[in-house]
Amino acid sequence: MTQNIQRRRLLLGAAGAAIAMNAPLAGAAQPRFAIGENDFLLDGKPFQVRCGEMHFARVPREYWSHRLKAIKAMGLNTVCAYLFWNYHEWREGKYRWEGQRDAVEFCRLAQAEGLWVILRPGPYACAEWEMGGLPWWLLKAPGDKFLRSRAPEYVQPARRWMAEVGRVLGPMQITHGGPILMVQVENEYGFFGEDLEYMRVMRKALLDGGFDVPLFQCNPTNAVAKTHIPELFSVANFGSDPAAGFKALQSVQKGPLMCGEYYSGWFDTWGAPHRRGDNARAIQDIDAMLNANGSFSLYMAHGGTTFGLWGGCDRPFRPDTTSYDYDAPISEAGWLGEKFRTYRECLLRHLQPGESPSPAPGKMPVMAIPAFALSETAPVFANLPQQAIQEASPRPIEEYDISRGLISYTVTVPAGPAGLLQAAKVRDLAWVYADGRMVGTMDTRYRRFSVELPARTKDTVVEILLYTIARVNFGVEVHDRKGLHGPVTFRSKGGAPQELKDWQIRAIDFDADAELPPLRWQAARAKGPAFWRGSFNAAKSADTFLDMSSWGQGIVWINGRCLGRYWSIGPTQTMYLPGPWIKVGRNEVVVLDLTGPRASRIAGLTAPVLDELHPERDLVRPPSTVRPRLAGLQPVHAGQFADGPATQDVKFSEAARGRQLCLEVVDTFDGKPNAAIAELALLDANGQPLNQSAWTIAYASSEEARKEDGSALNAINGQATDYWHTAYSNGARTSGPARLVLDLGAPADVAGLRYTPRQGPAGVTGRIKRYRVYVGDKLVSED
C-alpha cells in the first residue's frame, strides 16, 4: 500500500464531520474530488453529480459502450454501478472478474465516454437481485438474524469481499487516475436495522480494502437520520418530494444535497401489471433538485435484463421478472424514445459552462425470427442424477451444498385412506406426484405447504419436484433457505399426523451461470416437466424478443447461455435476446418447462411484450372463501390519521395479543370509496416494528389488479413506492368498508402500528382518514 493511501486513510479515519465529508486539512494534499461545505468539489470547483444507474451484469458486455454513450447523451456526467457479491463469489473463495463480470473494463469504458463512476460494492445491494447480492453459501450458518449484522459468520466473509473489491477496483479510483469518485457503504441499512457500529464496521472494511475516495451511505427519506454517523456522508433515496428528502439530509449534516436513488420507474413482479413512472413529475423533480444546487442518481437510467437466474424476489415472496426494463429512459434493449427525449431536454438545460451535449447513439439492429419448433425432449425425472442423498427428514438445500435448481424428494407412504401431506415449509414451488400421477402443488406465495393424497391400496411412492425461483432480496427475509423443509407429515382424516421418514433427494444444481446438465434426448413429446430442444438459422446477428407466451413456466438457454426465467402469467411475455449472442447459422435453444407448453414453438419478435397478464395460466389455486369475522368484536383502537404522505406511528391504549390484525377503513381524505396503504408495520411495547418474515395477507376486501399493481402484499413488502389499492377498474364497486387482515404466523403482542400513506402529490386517492383496528386469533373464517 502506498504512503498516499495510508495517509488518506488516516485522514478519513479521524473523528469529526468535516473530516468525514472529506474537507482538506492543513498540510494535506488537495484531493481531486472532495465533499465541501455546500458543494461537491472537482479539482476545487463546484460539481453537481448528474448520475444514472446502470448494472453491467444486466447488459451484454458487447453493448456496454452503447449504453454508456446513451447515458452521456442524456445529459448525465456520472454512472452508478453496483457490484453483486454473489455474482463474483458464487462459490466461497472463488472470485470471478472475467468476461461479463469485468468491472474494471466497465469503469474504463465509462471513463472513455467522459463519465465519472460511483461504485456501490455492497456487501448488500438489494437491486432486485438474487438474495440482494449476498452469496447463498452464507446460509449454511444457522439462524435467521446474522446477515447484515456484526456476527462473525457474516462480517468475516464480507471483509474478505471488500478486500477483494479493493484489490481489483482500488486502482480505478480518481486518486489513482481512474473514474471512481465515491464508494457507497452497504445499502439502505436504515430500513433493515439501526446498529450504528455495524455501519462503522462496514466502513472500515472498505478503508482497509484501500479505498481512499469519499465514502457514503444512502437511505430512504424517512430513515436518513436512523443510521447516520458523522464518519459517513449521507444521501437520501426517494421517487418524489425532493424538498422533504433534502430537508432530511440537512437535519443530520452540513454539506451538498444528493438523492442517491431517484426512481424513473419501478420493477415488475410475476403476476402483477407492468409498472411505469410518472414522466412529467420526474422532470419537475429533476429540475427542482438541480435548481436547489442538488445532485442525484437516476435509478434506473438503463435497467436492462436480469439474465441467467440472477433475478431476486420481493418480500414476502413475489419473484421479479427477467426483464428489468424499469420503464427507464433507456429501454431494456437500449432504445431511446419519448422518455429519453424529455429527460435529455431537461438535463441539457442544466449543463455547466464548458459542457456540451453528446450525440445520442443509434438503435441497435432488430430482427424477427420465424417460428421454429422444439421437438426433442428430455423429461426431468429421467434426467435427475442417479446418486441420491439419503436423509431421514428433508433439510434446507444449502445444508447439502446445493445452491438452487430442481430438487426431487422421494418417500414411500404406506397404504391407507386419503389424507393430508404437509411440509413445515416449501421454498419455492413444488409439484407432488403419487406413483407418477400429479395430485397437487405447493406454493410458497400463498404459504400453501400441503396437498391431499388419495386413498392407497398399496404402499405408494410420493415424489415432490421442487423448483427454486429466487431468494428474497429485501428485508429480514433474505435469510431465504430453499427446498422442502421437514418435518413432512401425513394425516388421514380423523387421525394424528405421522412424520414421513427415509427420503431420497436428487438435485439438478444450476449453480452460478445455470449451465445445462448432461441430458438424454428423445424424439417423443414429453409429458410433465421436461427440457425441450430446437434450433433456428440466422443470416445475421441482431436483437430479437423471444415470444414465450405459448409456454408455461421455466428457463431458456440460447447456445448454452442461460437467457433467464419466463412465466406466461406475465406481465412479461417475451425474452430479450441480444444480437451478439446469436450466431450466424444454426442456433440451439433449450427450454425447461415445468407445466407443459400449449404449443412447443418459439418466434422472435421485433418488439417486447411487457404488459400482458394471464392469471389463468398460473398454478391451480382453490378459490378463496375467506371472509372477515368481526361481528360482535370491539376494536382495540380507533382513530384518525393526519393527511399527507408522512409515515405515522399510532400507539394503542394497551397492547393487544393475537395472531391476526384487521385495519378497517371508515373513510378517506378524498371522500372516495377506494383505500390505499403504502406500508403497514406493527409495533411492540417499545415502539419497535415486529418481525414481518412470517406475515401473510389473510384477507383483503379487494385489490386493483388490472390498471395497476394494487396487490395487498404491497402493504407489507417494505417498499413505500408501491401500495395496496382497492379495486376500481372494470366498474368495480366497493361494498362495505375496505378491510385488510394480516396473519402474523403466530400470536404476538401488538402495542401500535406504523402507517405509511400512499406516496405522491396532494389529492392522490386512498389516503385513509378514520379507521378501526381489531386484533384476535381468528378474524377471518372460511365458509
Secondary structure, DSSP 8 states (H G I E B T S, - for coil): --HHHHHHHHHHHSSSHHHHTT---TTS---SEEE-SSSEEETTEEE--EEEEE-GGGS-GGGHHHHHHHHHHTT--EEEEE--HHHH-SBTTB---SGGG-HHHHHHHHHHTT-EEEEE--S---TTBGGGG--GGGGGSS-SS-TTSS-HHHHHHHHHHHHHHHHHHGGGBGGGTSSEEEEE-SS-HHHH---HHHHHHHHHHHHHTT--S-EEEEEEGGGTTTS--TTSEEEEEESS-HHHHHHHHHTT--S--EEEEEESS---BTTS------HHHHHHHHHHHHHTT-EEEEEEEE--B--TT-B-EETTTEEB-SB--TT-SB-TT--B-HHHHHHHHHHHTT--TT-----------B--EEEEEEEEEEETGGGS-SS-EEESS---GGGGT--SEEEEEEEEE-SBS-EEEEEEEEESEEEEEETTEEEEEEEGGGTB-EEEE--BSS-EEEEEEEE----B-SSGGG----EEEEEEEEEETTS--EE---EEEEEEE-TTTT-------BSS---SSEEEEEEEEESS--BEEEE-TTS-EEEEEETTEEEEEEETTSS--EEEE-GGGS-SEEEEEEEEESS--SS-EEEEESS-------GGGS-------EEE--TT---SEEEE--SSS--EEEEEEEEEEEEEEEEEE--BTT--S--EESEEEEE-TTS-B---TT-EEEEES----SSS---GGGGGSS-TTS-EE---STT----S--EEEEEEEEEEEEEEEEEE---SSTT-TT-B-EEEEEEES--EEE-
